[in-house]
Amino acid sequence: MLRRSIVLCLIAASTAYADNPETIAERSQANARAILDRAVEALGGAEALRAIDVVRMPLDGETWQRLQMTTAAPPFEAGTNHETLLVDFKNNRLRLEQQGDGQGFESNNTIVIKSGEGVNYDHRARTATPIPAAQSSQQQFVQYYRRLPNLLLRQAIDRTNTLRHLGQDTFEGKPHEVFTFVMPDTQQVAVYVDAATGLVSKYELIFVDPLTGEEASEIMFGDYISAGKYRVPQTWSNRQAGDVSSRFKLKVDINPEITDQSFEVPAEGYARVEPLPNTLEEQVEKLADGVFVIQNVAGQNQNTLAVEFTDYIVAVEAPGSSDGADKVIARIKDAIPGKPIRYVAMTHHHGDHIGGLRSFIAEGATVITTQTNRKVVEAMAAAPQIDRLAKNPRTPEFLFIERGKRVLKDGSRTLELIDIGPNPHAKEMVIAWLPQQRLVFQGDLFFASINKAPPGPPQAGTVSFAARMKE
């Protein structure tokens, strides 16, 4: 009798479940869909959003790129940026004009993509560089949908199977409903919808910050106005790991009149050069006895110098990430076997040059840098990452560059680490000088094109570097 009761209970439970098949995932999707529908109506309605064929969007403002400023700590000097984006989604055409300056660099480029073929026009160097198909494909257009909330929601409408409701949150003192969806380029975004207005206030992406681990990159929209049947923002800003990295004013023009000429660039006299390769070959190049440069192992166009001394090795630069740096360390040990990496030197504090420091610290290397970079290195070493240093924590040890120079020497080798700053790229800028071999290793002060393109006018950081080399 007991066995029969259990069976009857199981049948009853199964029947009850069949009558109400909704799962937590289904409820989450339904809630997200309701929030999306409200936001879509607030921005113009589904029919209007689907009718967006062309967008022109001029954008002007300032930038404070995270871990790319001239100093490691505030106050920071802002860079400037002007862009005009014109996208013809119906015919797969794009024109992006970019002008900017900051950290010792000036840029003036126009990118044109038409039917999967693209060209980058560098107006400073007067070159026209074809963009490989992998970089100019339809997939690349997806990133431009994230420039405007109206286009972002249009993507969400087409990908409702990926919608999920995350819950409620407060942003700028106001309650918001938050949903997430996956875009065609596999990027997952969390969209914040104002509970009162239904407007999109921001969306978030997750990235790995070398100082603080996994963080949110927030793209925020504000000052909405009516533009015909649409509501569009007049401000666009980006905050990374809680710090503002850019702030722009923008003007949105939906479905303006365009012609084929809108996607042409006057480029008479421009040198037509080879396209940049999609990937660069990893290699270890011997520059002299006991001196090697490890190229493109930590990441594309990222290099580390390895110098052999009698009892140890010095590495200069730790770019990329912990995973990339682990590969660099392995290559160094292959090139110079049987010796420990005792020191790792930084050229400057920018994130793309120190992203692999944690691996060298885990290896037991002492960090050679200027005194003002100490806090950056300590913060990086304490970041909640998943790598060798997290498994076996170590406190970073330092050897500081004092009075502008640190010299390492023994009977076999001399290596001078010289602070040539202040430089427009970074106030403290270190180069490695091997006087016996007459070799200089630098980071971001001089660029040799990998496609043999004319260099164009020198950047301010290069001019300053050349002047210091003459002293």
N, C-alpha and C positions, 0 to 999 in steps of 0.2 A: 504493500500500500504506500509506503514511504517513497519507494522508487517511482511509482506512478505519479505521486504528487510532485516530485522533482521534475519529471518529464513534462507534466502539465504546466508547471511554472515556467519552464524554459520555453515551451510553445507560446504561452501567453506573453512572455517578454519579447520573443521574436516578433509576434504579431503586432505588439505595441510599437516596436521599433520600425517595422515596415510601414505602419500608418504615419510615421513622422520621420522620414528619411533624412532630414536636414542634419548635416554635420557641422562641427565648429568651423571648418574651412568654408562650407557653403554659407554659413551665417556671416562670416567675415567678408566674403565676397559680396554678398547682398548688401551689407552695410556700406561697403566701399563704393558699390555701384550707386547707391542712393546719394552719397556725398559727391561723387563724381557728377551725377546728373545735375545736382544743384549748382555746382561750380560751372559746369558747361553752360547752363542757362544764364548765370551771372555774367559770363564773358561773351554772350551773343547767341547761344543756342547751338545744338549739334549741326543743324543744316548750314548755319553760317560758318561754323568752324570748318566743316568739310569743304566749303566753297572758297577757302583761302588757297589761291593758286600762286600768288606772288606777295612777297614781303620785302619792303625796303626799310632799313633800320639804321640811321646814323646814331652814333654813340660817342660821347665825349666825357672824359673824367680823369681821375687819378688812380694810381696803383701803388700798393705797398706789398710787393710780393713776399710771401712768407719765406723766411730763410734765404732771401735774395737781396737784402738791403745792404747799404754800404757799411753799416755798423751792426754788431750782433745784438745790441740792445737799443731801446728808444732813447732819444727821439729819432724818428726815421725821416729821410728825405723822400718825398713822393715822386714817382715818375708820372709822366703824362701819356695818355693814349687816346687816339681818335680812330674810330672804325666806321665804315659804311658797308653794311651787309645788304646785298640784293640777292634774293633766292627765288628762282622760278621752279617751284616744286612740280608743276605740271609737265615741264619739259626738261627736268633734271639739269638745270643751269644755275650757276652760282658766280657771283663776283664779290670779293671781299677786299676792300681797301683798308690798309693798316698803316698808321703813322704813330710812332711813339719814341720816348726817350726815358732813360733812367739807368742808374748803375753803370754809367760810362758807355752806354750803347744808344745808337739811334737806328730806327728802322723806318723804311718807307717802301712798302710792298703792295702789289695787287695780285690776288690769286683769282684765276678764272677757271672754272670747271664746266665743261659742256659734254654731255652724253658720255661720261666716263673718262674723258680726256682733260687733263688740266695743265696749266702753266703758271709758274710763280714768277712775276716780273719784279725784280729788285731795282728800284729806281735810283738807289745810291750807286750801285755797281753797274747799272745799265746792262743787266743780264736777263735772259728769259730761260728759265729752267723747267723742262717738262716734269710733271708730277706723275710718278708711276701709277698704273691702273689700280693697284692695291690701295693707294692713298686717295684716289679720286673717284672711287666707286660710289654707287648709290648708298652703300652702308655709311659712308662718311657724311652724308647729308643728315643723318639722324642727330648728330650733335647739335645741328642748328635748330632743330625742333626745341631744344632745351633753352634757347635764347628768349623765348616768348611763351608766357603761360597758355595763350590760346592754342599754340601749336603743340605744346606739351600735352594738353588735355585731348587734343585730337588724336595723339598717339595712344592715350589711355583708352579712348573710345574703341579703338581698333584692337585693343589687347585686354579685353575685360576678363579673360580667363586667368590673367595674372594678378588681378586686383585683390588686395587684402586690406582690411581695416586694421590700423594699428592702435586706434584709441583716440583719446582726447589729450591735448597738450596746450600749454599757454605760451604764446609768442608775443613779445612786446606788450605784455599785460592783458592780452585778449585771448579768449578761449578759441581753440581751433580743433577741427576734426582732421585726423591724419590718415591717409591711405597710401599704400605703396603699389607699384606695378613695375613690370620689367619691360624696358624698351627694346626695339629690334637689335640694338648692338649689345644686348645682354646687361646693360647698365640698369641696376635697380634704383628707383628714386622714391623718396618719401615726400608726398605732397601735402602741404599745410593749407587747409581751407578755412577762412575766417567764418566762425559760427554765425556771426551777425550778418555779414554781407554776401557770403558765398564766394568771395574773390580769393584767388590764390595769393597768399602772402609770401610763400617761399617753397622751395623744395630742397631736399638734402641728398647728398651722395656720401658714401663712406670711403675714406682713403687712409693710407697708413702714413702718419707723420713721423719723421725720424726722431723728433724730440719727445712726443707724447703718445706714440702708438696709434691705434685706430681712432680716428676722429671724423667729425662731420664737416663736409664742405657745404656751406649754405648759400644758395642763390636766392636773393630776396628781391621782391618786386614791390613798388609803392607808387603813390600819387596817381591812381587810376583816373582816366578821363574817358569820355565817350568819343568814339571815332566811327561815325556812321552807325552801323548795327552792332558794333563791337565795343567792349570795354578793354582798354589797353593801359599798361603801366607807363609812367614817365621816368621812373628811376629803376636802376638795376645795380645790385651790389653783391659782392661775394665776401663771405667770411669763412676763414679756414681755422679750425681748432680754436674758435672763439675770437680770432683776430681779423679785423677788416683788412682784406687784401686788395679790394678795388671798389670804387664807387663811381657810378656813371649816371649821366642824364641821357635819355634816349627819346627819339621821336619815331613812332611806329606808323608806317603807311602801308595799309593792306590793299592788295590788288591795284597798285598804280599802273598807269599805262607804261609799257616797255616795248622796245624794239630789239631786233637782233644786235643793233649797234650798242645797246646797253651792256653787252657782254664782250665787247671788243676793247682792246687797250692799245693806244698809239705807242708803238715800240720801235720806231725807225732808228736804226743804228745800235740796237741792243744786241749783245752777243748771245747767240743761241748755244747753250752748253748742254752737256750730257745730264740726264736725270740723276738725282741722288739715289744711291742703291737703297733697297728696302732694309738690308742688313749689311753690317760690316763684318769682315772676317776677324775672328779671334786669333790673336797671335802674340807670341813673346819674341821681341826683337832685341838682339844683343847690340848695344851701342858701343861698348868697349869691354875689355876684360873686367868681369865682375859688375858690369852695369847693364841692366835690362829694363825695357819698358814693356809692361803688360797692357795690351791694347784690346779694347772692346770686349773684355771678359766680364767685368762688373756690370757693364751695360753698353749700349751703343755710344760710340765716340767718347768713352770714358777710359782714362789711362792712369796707370800707377807706375812710378819709378821704383826699381829695386836696386840697392847698392850694397855690394858685398864688402864687409870688413873682415879682419883676420878671424874674429870670434863671433861675429853677429851680422845681422842684415838690418838695413834701414829701408823702410818703405816710405815713399812720398806720395800722398793722396790716398784716400780711402773712399772712392765714390760709390754710387749705386746703392745697394742694400746689404743687409747681413748675408743673404744668400749669395749675392754677387761677389761680396768680399771674401767669402769662404772659397769661392772658385779662384779668386786672385791669389789668395794665400797658398792654395795648392799649387798654382803655377809658379809662384816664387820659390817654393820648396823644391819643385822639380828642376828649376833653373839653377838654384843655389842649394844643393842638398847638405844636410848635416849641420845646419846652423840655425839658431833661433832668430826670429824677427824681434829685435830688442826695442826698436823705435818705429813709430809711425808719425810722419810730419804732415801737418795741414798747410796747404797754400793759403786758404782763406775759409771763412765760416759758412759759406753757402751750402744749402742742403744737398745739392747734387755732387758736392765734393767731399762731404763727410758722412754720407748715408751708410757707409760700410765700416765706420769707426768701431762699432760695437764688436765686430768680429776680431779686429786687431787687439782690442782691449781684452777680449776673451783669450786671445792667443798669448797674452802676457806682455804686450808691447806698451812701452811708455809713450805718451802722446807729446809731441813737440809742437808747440804753438805759442802764440802771444798771450800775455796775461789776461787780456780782456775776453778771450775766448773760453776761459776756464768754465764759466757757468753753462755755456752751450754744450760743452763736452760732458759735463757732469749731468745735465738734464737728459742728454741722449743716453748716457749709460744707465740712468735710472728709469728709462721709459719702459712701459709694459709691452715688450715685444716677445715674439716667440722665436728664439734663436739660441745659440750656444751660450751667450752671456746671461740669458734668462735662466738657463739650466744650471750654470755655475757662475753666480754673480761675483764680480770683482769691482772694486773701487778704482777708477782710473788714476794712474800716476802720471805726473807731468814733468817735463823739462822745458822751461820757458826760454823763449828768444828774448834776450835782454840787450838793451842799447842797440837794437836793430840787427843783431846777428847772433847765431849760434853755430859754432864750428865743431864738427866731429872728425877726429883723425886718429889714425894709428900708423904703424909702419908701412901699411899697404895703400892707404886711401885717405883723401881729405874731401869732406863734404861741407860746404858752407850753406847755411840756411839764412837768407837775407830778407829782412822786411823792407821792401822798396816803397811802402806806402808813405803818405796817403796817396791812393790811386782812385780815380773816378769810379772804379768797379767795387773796390772795398778799401776802407780806410787803412786797414792792416793787410798787406798783400805780401806773401812770402814766395820767393823763388829758391830753387835748389841750384847751386853752382858747384861744378866739379872742376877745379882749376887745372888739375893735371891733364884731364881729358878735354878741357875747354868746352864743356857741355852745360847748357842751361835747361832746366825743366820748369815750366810755368803752367798755370791754370787760368784760362779765360783772358789772357793778355794778348795773345796772337793766335789767329786762326788760319790754317792752310786748308783751302778747299779740297774736298775729297773727289770733286768732279772737275778739277782744273779750271774752275770759273775765275775770271778776273776778280781780284780782291775788293775793288772799289776803294773809296776814301777810307783812311784809317779811322778806327774808333778812338774815342778819347782815352780809353784805358790803354790802348796800344801806343798812342802818342806819349803818354806819361811814362810807360814802361821803357820806350826807346830813349827818352830823355834821361831816365835814371841809369840806363846801361852805359851811357856816355860819361857819366860822372866818375 
